[in-house]
Amino acid sequence: MNGNPQTENILLGFGSNIGDGPGNLRIALRAAERAGIRIRRLSSIYFSSPVGPQDQNRFTNAVALAETVLSPEGLLIVCKSVELELGRDFGEKRWGPRVIDIDLVVVGDESCDDPTLTLPHPRAHERGFVLVPWLNADPTASLPGHGPVRDLVANLDTASIVRVDDLMIALP
């Protein structure tokens, strides 16, 4: 720790639909931890239908509640670095298949709207593949500007989001 205040209440969303989805999520979580992100709680693993083009594999999704001393911009750099490390092709088509995708959903009380980072995530309130795992990890969660995650989930069609397993990694 470098003396910066700890940022808590970070929510990271993880998704993969190329290769071993659960394995890719575990590798990404371990890499994030090595880069200074402390994982406090994990959701179970969920399968979900892809957003956008449907001619691709279903996604494996999970979320992590975390804390770090990194700034939101530093956190974004770590997430993009982990994606690159796992072989993500940033030239891929929007909403196309990917080995790993890491979204910053919430970073403490931060609010940001610039070309590289928007917080809270601008579409989190409509994404069941984020909200359902988040509710699993934290039944009292609330999305800033949108309210309780439980209420948001109740207003979505989540029939294609299926809980698969617990996401096991070695947490301290």
N, C-alpha and C positions, 0 to 999 in steps of 0.2 A: 504494500500500500504506500502511496506516495504523499499522503497527507491530505489529499482531496477528500471531500465528504463522500460517503458511500451513497450511491443512488440505489434505492430499493424500489420494489414494485415495478420491476421490468418484466414485460411479457414478450417472449420471443416465440414466433410461430415457425414450425419446421414442416417441410413437405418434400416428398420425393416420389417420382414414378418411373425411374430408370434404375434397373438393377435391384439390389436387395434393399427395399425401402426402409424396413426397421433397422437394418445394419447401417445404412447411410445416416439415419437420424442419430444412432448411437455414436458413430464416428464424429459427426458434426458437433454433438454435445460435448464430447471429450475435447475436441479441438477448441471449442469456445471456452471451456474451463481452463485449458492451458494458456489461453490468451487473456485471462483475467476476469472472466465472467463466472461468478459463483452461482451455480444452479441450486436453488432452494427446494423446488418442488417440480415434479413432472406430471403431465397428464398420462393417461393410457394412450395407446396407439389406436388410431382410427383409420379406416379406409373411407375414401370419399370419391365421388365422381369429379372429373376435371371441370374446371371453369373454362369456358371458351370451347375450343375444338374438342369434340368428343371422340375423335379417332386416335385415342391414346390410352395408355393404361390408367387405371384408377390411381389415385394418390394415397400415399401413406402419410398421415399427419399426426402431429403432437405439438404441445406447447410446453414451454418451460418458464417458470417463475424464477427470476434471478435477481442478482444485485452485482454492482461493480463500482469501481472508482472512475471508470471511463466516462467521458462526456458522451452525449448522444452521437455526435459525429465520430468519435473514436469507436463507439460501439458499432456503428454502421460499417466502419472500415474493417473491424474484426469480422463481422458477419460476411462481408463481401470476400475477405481473404479466405475464410473457411470454405465458402462456396467455391472459390477458385481452386483451393487445395484439394477438394473432392472432385474436381473435374467439371464444374459447371461451365457451360459455354454461354457467355454473355451475348453472343450473336444470335442465340436461338430466337425463334419467333415468340411473340408475346403469348402467354398462356399455353405455351407448348410444353413438351416433355422436358423434365430436368432431373438431374441426379440429386440435386439438393436445392432448396429454396429456403432462405431464412428471412423472415419479416420481423422488423421492429414494430410491435403493435402498440405498446405503451412503454414509456421510459419515465417513471416517476410522475411528476406533475408537469413534465415538459410539454410545451405546445410549440410547434414549429411548422411552418409552411413555406418551404423553399424548394427549388428544383431538384435537390438531391435527397431531401428528407422531409417527410410530413409526419407529425406526431400530434395526437394519436393517429394510427394508420387510418387513412381516409375511408377505407371500405370495410374495416373490421366489423362494423355493426351489421353488415349484410352477409358475412361469410361464416356459414355454419361450420365449415371445416376448421375455423379458428375458435368460434364461440363454444361449440360443444366440448372440445377438449379443455378449453379454459374453465368452463363450468365444472368439468370433472376434477380439475386440479384445485379449483377454488370456488366452492359453491356460493360464496358471498361476494364474488368479483363484481366490479362495476366498471364500465367503459366510460371514461370522461367524455362528457358532452352527449351521451346516449343513454346512460342509466344502467340498471342492474343487468348483468349478462343473462341471468335467468329469464328476465322479461324479453330480452332480445331473441333468445333461443326459442321461446314460446311462440314468437311471431314469424318464425322461419319454417320452411319445409326442410326437415332434416332427415327424411326417410332414407336418403342414400348415404348417410354418414353412419358407419357401423363400427362400434368398439371392437377391437381385435384382441388386445393384450396389454399388459402393463409394460411400460418402457423401462427396462432395467439397465441402469449404468451405475457405476460405483460412485455414489455421492458421499462426500465427507461427513 
